[in-house]
Amino acid sequence: MPKTTAVAIPVLVILALALLSQGAYLQTSENVVVYTDITGYISVSTVEHVKSAIVYSESVGAKALVFRIDTLGGSADSMLQIVKAILSSDIPIIGYVYPQASRALSAGTYILMGADYAVMAPYSTIGSAQPVVGSEPTNEPKYVNAFKAEMVSYASLHGRNSSVAEKFVTENLNLHAQEAKELQVIDAVEQNMDSLLMNANGKTVKRGDLTFTLETYPFRLVYFDKPVNVQILDYVSDPLLSSLLLSMGFMAVLVGLSTPGIGAEVAGAIMILLGLIGFGINVNLVSGILIVFGMLLFIVELKKGTHGVAAIFGTFTLALGFALTISNPFSPTLVQPEWILRTLITVVAATLTGGLILTFVIVRAIAVVLRKKPVDWLPTGEGRTLDPIGPNKVGFILINGEYWQATSDEEIDRDNVVVVVDRHGRVLKVKRKL
């Protein structure tokens, strides 16, 4: 046998086996189906979670995205943004009220009606979608008609019974899974994810003029966990916590402005910014403000010498701003969540380390300067006398938020504006401002 033939035969065998294995892989390849959970209060964090899940599912080529829903409702604005994101997706969205005996009430019902394929687990419940103003359901036509129109449009868009869907809003109707299926406001009742995906495969679903053919079997399930920014938002968007942050932040600012030094007002400002996120302020806007605020605090440290307080607050403010920005980018990304998490940890760790080192350097440098020139350093600006002072009379003045002992070559009563002209140890020499 020629040498070339002896070499060619094994090569051809390997190529044939590779082609056969590739063909077998193509025949048994599984459809990627991404799933995640919508639970608890529907808020801005839920909006970010849904948007992130849709972007991720589209980037990995998923055949469908399943939202497992178990909620009593939440913010109407957040619900509208969630349904808008669902209706704008390039892949079919499956809403699944799960597990058994769970609920998708109020905002959860709107989200389920907005899904391309609506499914409920046995004994689960939907309904109670009447708008609430204050703490009570309202019958004001302005609100009821607006949300009725939304509910009817979502049901009609997917070919469901809009007459019954309307009663979710106008009559606070509640339906169990089997009732909802019989009245054609949902598409199926399924025990679990496996049976849902097996039975949904090949079905055609409608979204207005668009139609999707579900390719959900055989399937490979991929769970989409909450991104870091959503986990942060889960806390600050809680209505109780966001209200506490705003009220405590406001009081901390007042305390800080009325007392010497820096600290309380900075902490209060950060709490107010975080509290505003819970009331729907854009996360990117808040993260940008936090980053700029952190930089300004370092400038304050350099200019005023706050013994490291401003620099430490600046370090943690920058780290928090970077955390929100990286985990919630200004435009969609096509990278794995693991990469974002690694980058987030690296940047935050580097920011904290670098900031604390810089704080130490600044504080040490200011301390050296003060030790070298203790007498030459004088408070600047204008002060106010708290006690009467004179040539042989020492009293206190308030200047730059600090209390100093002071004397003067002239008699000056309390509550007069003065300027510093000299210093003798711990006692300032001042004169009346002309």
C-alpha positions in Angstrom: 0.0 0.0 0.0 1.4 3.4 -1.0 2.5 5.6 1.9 0.1 8.4 0.9 -2.9 6.0 0.9 -1.9 4.8 4.4 -2.0 8.3 5.7 -5.2 9.3 3.8 -7.4 6.5 5.1 -7.1 7.4 8.9 -7.7 11.0 8.0 -10.9 10.2 6.0 -12.1 8.0 8.9 -11.6 10.8 11.4 -13.4 13.3 9.1 -16.3 10.9 8.6 -16.6 10.3 12.4 -16.6 14.1 13.0 -19.3 14.7 10.4 -21.4 11.9 11.9 -21.0 13.2 15.4 -21.9 16.7 14.2 -25.0 15.4 12.5 -26.0 13.6 15.6 -25.4 16.8 17.6 -27.6 18.8 15.3 -30.4 16.2 15.5 -30.3 16.2 19.3 -29.5 19.8 19.9 -31.6 21.4 22.6 -33.5 24.7 22.6 -32.1 27.2 25.1 -35.0 28.5 27.3 -34.1 31.2 29.8 -36.2 31.5 33.0 -36.3 33.9 35.9 -38.6 35.0 38.8 -40.8 38.0 39.2 -41.6 38.0 42.9 -42.4 40.5 45.7 -43.3 44.2 45.1 -43.2 45.3 41.5 -40.8 48.3 41.5 -38.0 49.9 39.5 -35.8 47.0 40.5 -38.2 44.6 38.8 -38.1 46.8 35.6 -34.3 46.5 35.5 -34.5 42.8 36.2 -36.9 42.2 33.3 -35.0 44.3 30.9 -31.7 42.6 31.8 -33.3 39.2 31.4 -34.6 40.0 27.9 -31.3 41.4 26.7 -29.4 38.4 28.1 -31.9 35.9 26.5 -31.6 37.6 23.1 -27.8 37.7 23.3 -27.5 33.9 23.9 -30.1 33.0 21.2 -32.7 31.7 23.5 -35.9 30.3 21.9 -38.1 31.7 24.7 -37.9 33.5 28.1 -40.1 32.4 31.0 -41.1 34.8 33.8 -42.3 32.8 36.8 -44.6 35.2 38.6 -45.7 35.3 42.2 -46.6 38.8 43.3 -49.4 40.8 45.0 -48.6 43.8 42.7 -46.8 47.1 43.0 -46.0 50.3 41.1 -48.2 51.0 38.1 -45.4 52.9 36.3 -43.1 50.0 36.8 -45.7 47.6 35.5 -46.2 49.7 32.3 -42.5 49.7 31.7 -42.2 45.9 32.2 -45.1 45.2 29.7 -43.5 47.7 27.2 -40.2 45.8 27.5 -42.0 42.4 27.0 -43.9 43.7 23.9 -40.7 45.0 22.4 -38.7 41.8 22.8 -37.4 39.8 19.8 -38.2 36.5 21.3 -41.5 35.0 22.7 -42.1 35.7 26.4 -43.9 33.1 28.5 -45.7 34.3 31.7 -46.1 31.5 34.2 -47.9 32.0 37.6 -45.9 29.5 39.6 -45.7 27.5 42.0 -49.1 26.0 42.8 -51.4 28.2 44.9 -49.3 31.3 44.1 -50.8 34.6 42.9 -50.2 37.2 40.2 -52.6 39.9 41.4 -52.9 43.6 40.4 -49.7 44.5 38.5 -48.9 40.8 38.2 -52.1 40.2 36.2 -51.2 43.0 33.7 -47.7 41.5 33.3 -49.3 38.0 32.7 -51.7 39.5 30.1 -48.8 41.2 28.4 -46.9 37.9 27.9 -47.1 36.1 24.6 -48.0 32.8 26.2 -49.9 33.0 29.5 -49.8 29.9 31.8 -50.9 29.3 35.4 -50.0 26.5 37.8 -53.0 24.6 39.4 -54.8 26.5 42.2 -53.0 29.8 41.4 -54.9 33.0 41.2 -55.0 36.2 39.1 -57.1 39.3 39.2 -57.7 42.3 41.6 -56.4 44.7 39.1 -58.4 47.8 40.0 -56.2 50.8 40.5 -55.4 52.0 44.0 -55.1 55.6 45.0 -53.7 56.2 48.4 -54.6 53.0 50.2 -58.0 52.3 48.8 -59.2 51.0 45.3 -60.6 53.9 43.3 -63.7 54.1 41.1 -62.7 57.4 39.5 -63.2 57.0 35.7 -60.0 58.9 35.0 -58.0 56.0 36.5 -60.3 53.0 35.9 -60.8 53.8 32.2 -57.1 54.2 31.6 -56.1 50.9 33.2 -59.1 49.1 31.7 -57.9 50.2 28.3 -54.4 48.8 29.1 -55.8 45.5 30.2 -58.1 45.1 27.3 -55.4 46.0 24.8 -53.0 43.4 26.3 -55.6 40.7 26.1 -56.7 41.6 22.5 -53.1 41.8 21.4 -52.7 38.1 22.2 -56.2 37.0 21.1 -57.5 36.4 24.6 -61.0 37.1 26.1 -60.9 40.9 26.5 -64.4 41.1 28.0 -63.3 39.0 31.0 -59.9 40.7 31.2 -61.8 44.0 31.5 -63.5 42.8 34.7 -60.2 42.3 36.4 -60.1 46.1 36.5 -63.7 47.2 36.7 -65.0 44.5 39.1 -61.7 43.4 40.8 -62.5 39.9 39.4 -60.3 37.0 40.7 -60.0 33.7 38.8 -58.3 30.4 39.7 -56.2 28.7 37.0 -58.9 26.4 35.6 -61.5 29.2 35.5 -59.1 31.5 33.7 -58.4 28.7 31.1 -62.1 28.0 30.6 -62.8 31.7 30.1 -59.9 32.0 27.7 -57.9 34.7 29.5 -54.9 32.4 29.7 -53.5 29.8 27.3 -52.7 26.8 29.5 -52.6 25.3 33.0 -49.4 23.4 33.7 -48.1 21.5 36.7 -44.4 22.4 36.3 -41.8 23.8 33.9 -41.1 20.5 32.2 -44.8 19.9 31.2 -45.2 23.6 30.2 -42.2 23.5 27.8 -43.2 20.0 26.4 -46.8 21.0 25.7 -46.0 24.5 24.4 -43.6 23.3 21.8 -44.9 23.9 18.3 -47.7 26.2 19.3 -48.2 29.5 17.5 -48.7 32.6 19.7 -49.8 36.0 18.7 -48.6 39.5 19.5 -50.6 41.8 17.4 -49.5 41.4 13.8 -46.6 39.2 14.9 -46.7 35.5 15.4 -44.2 33.2 17.1 -43.9 29.5 16.8 -42.7 28.2 20.2 -39.6 25.9 20.0 -39.3 24.7 23.6 -38.6 21.0 23.3 -36.2 19.4 23.7 -35.0 22.2 26.0 -32.0 23.3 28.0 -33.1 25.5 30.9 -30.8 28.4 31.9 -31.7 30.4 35.0 -31.1 34.1 34.9 -30.2 35.3 38.4 -30.7 38.9 39.5 -27.8 41.2 38.5 -26.0 43.1 41.2 -27.7 46.4 40.4 -31.1 44.7 40.8 -30.1 43.2 44.2 -29.1 46.7 45.3 -32.3 48.2 43.9 -34.4 45.5 45.7 -33.4 47.1 48.9 -33.5 50.8 48.1 -36.7 50.5 46.1 -38.7 49.0 48.9 -41.3 51.6 49.7 -40.7 51.5 53.4 -36.9 51.6 53.2 -36.9 54.4 50.5 -39.3 56.5 52.7 -37.0 56.0 55.7 -33.9 56.8 53.7 -35.5 60.1 52.5 -36.7 61.2 55.9 -33.6 60.2 57.8 -31.4 61.7 55.1 -33.3 65.0 55.3 -32.9 65.1 59.1 -29.2 64.2 58.8 -28.6 67.1 56.4 -30.3 69.5 58.9 -28.2 68.2 61.8 -25.0 68.5 59.7 -25.7 72.1 58.6 -26.5 73.2 62.1 -23.4 71.6 63.8 -19.6 72.2 63.2 -17.6 69.9 61.0 -18.6 67.6 58.1 -20.2 64.2 58.1 -23.9 64.1 58.9 -24.8 66.3 55.9 -22.8 64.1 53.5 -24.4 60.9 54.9 -27.8 62.5 54.6 -27.2 63.5 51.0 -26.3 59.9 50.1 -29.4 58.6 51.8 -31.6 61.0 50.0 -30.1 60.0 46.6 -30.6 56.3 47.4 -34.1 57.0 48.6 -35.0 58.8 45.4 -34.2 55.6 43.4 -37.1 53.9 45.2 -39.4 56.7 43.9 -38.5 56.0 40.3 -35.6 58.4 39.7 -33.3 57.0 36.9 -30.5 54.8 38.3 -27.9 56.1 35.8 -28.7 59.7 36.9 -28.3 58.8 40.6 -25.0 56.9 39.9 -23.6 59.9 37.9 -24.5 62.3 40.8 -22.9 60.0 43.3 -19.6 59.8 41.3 -19.5 63.6 40.9 -20.3 64.1 44.6 -17.5 61.7 45.6 -15.0 63.7 43.5 -16.2 66.9 45.1 -15.7 65.5 48.6 -12.0 64.8 47.8 -11.7 68.5 46.7 -13.3 69.5 50.0 -10.8 67.4 51.9 -7.9 69.1 50.1 -9.2 72.6 50.5 -10.7 72.4 54.0 -8.8 69.6 55.7 -11.6 67.7 57.4 -9.1 65.1 59.0 -10.1 62.5 56.4 -13.8 62.5 57.0 -14.7 64.0 53.6 -12.2 61.7 51.8 -13.6 58.6 53.4 -17.1 59.5 52.5 -15.9 60.4 49.0 -14.3 56.9 48.7 -17.4 55.1 49.6 -19.6 57.4 47.5 -17.4 56.8 44.4 -17.5 53.0 45.0 -21.3 53.1 45.3 -21.6 55.2 42.1 -19.3 52.9 40.1 -21.2 49.8 41.4 -24.5 51.2 40.1 -23.0 52.3 36.8 -21.1 49.1 35.9 -24.0 46.8 36.9 -26.5 49.1 35.1 -24.7 50.3 31.9 -26.0 53.2 29.9 -26.6 51.0 26.8 -27.2 47.2 26.4 -24.1 44.9 26.6 -23.5 41.5 25.1 -21.3 40.0 27.8 -21.9 37.3 30.3 -23.2 38.4 33.8 -20.1 36.7 35.3 -17.8 39.2 33.5 -19.9 42.1 34.8 -19.6 40.7 38.4 -15.9 40.2 38.1 -15.4 43.7 36.7 -17.7 45.2 39.4 -15.7 43.5 42.2 -12.4 44.6 40.7 -13.4 48.3 40.2 -15.0 48.6 43.6 -12.1 47.0 45.4 -9.6 49.2 43.5 -11.7 52.3 44.3 -11.9 51.5 48.0 -8.2 50.7 48.2 -7.0 53.7 46.2 -9.4 56.0 48.0 -8.3 54.9 51.5 -4.7 55.2 50.5 -5.2 58.7 49.1 -7.1 59.6 52.3 -4.2 58.5 54.4 -1.7 60.5 52.3 -3.8 63.7 52.4 -4.4 63.5 56.1 -0.7 62.9 56.8 0.4 65.7 54.5 -2.0 68.2 56.2 -0.8 67.0 59.6 2.8 67.7 58.6 2.0 71.2 57.4 0.1 72.0 60.6 3.0 70.7 62.8 5.5 72.8 60.9 3.5 76.1 61.0 1.1 75.9 63.9 1.1 79.7 64.5 1.0 80.8 60.9 -2.2 78.9 60.2 -5.3 81.1 60.6 -9.0 80.4 60.0 -10.2 82.4 57.0 -13.4 84.2 56.3 -15.8 85.9 58.6 -16.8 84.8 62.1 -19.4 85.8 64.7 -18.8 86.7 68.3 -20.6 84.5 70.8 -19.4 86.4 73.9 -18.3 90.0 74.5 -14.5 90.3 73.8 -12.0 93.1 74.3 -8.3 93.9 75.1 -8.3 91.9 78.3 -11.4 89.9 77.7 -11.3 86.5 76.0 -14.5 85.0 74.6 -15.7 82.5 72.0 -16.4 83.1 68.3 -17.8 80.8 65.7 -15.9 80.7 62.4 -16.1 78.2 59.6 -18.3 76.0 61.8 -15.7 75.8 64.5 -15.6 77.4 68.0 -12.4 79.4 68.8 -11.3 81.5 71.8 -10.6 85.1 70.7 -9.6 88.5 71.9 -9.4 92.0 70.3 -7.8 95.4 70.7 -11.3 96.9 70.8 -14.4 96.2 72.7 -16.8 94.0 70.6 -20.2 92.9 71.8 -21.7 89.5 71.0 -23.3 88.8 67.6 -20.9 91.0 65.7 -19.1 90.0 62.5 -15.4 89.8 62.9 -12.3 88.8 60.9 -9.1 87.1 62.1 -5.9 89.1 62.0 -3.5 87.0 64.2 -3.2 84.0 66.4 -1.4 83.5 69.8 -1.4 79.7 70.5 -5.0 78.7 70.8 -6.4 82.2 71.0 -7.3 84.2 67.9 -6.9 88.0 67.6 -9.8 89.5 65.7 -11.2 92.9 64.7 -14.7 94.1 63.9 -15.5 93.8 60.2 -16.0 97.3 58.8 
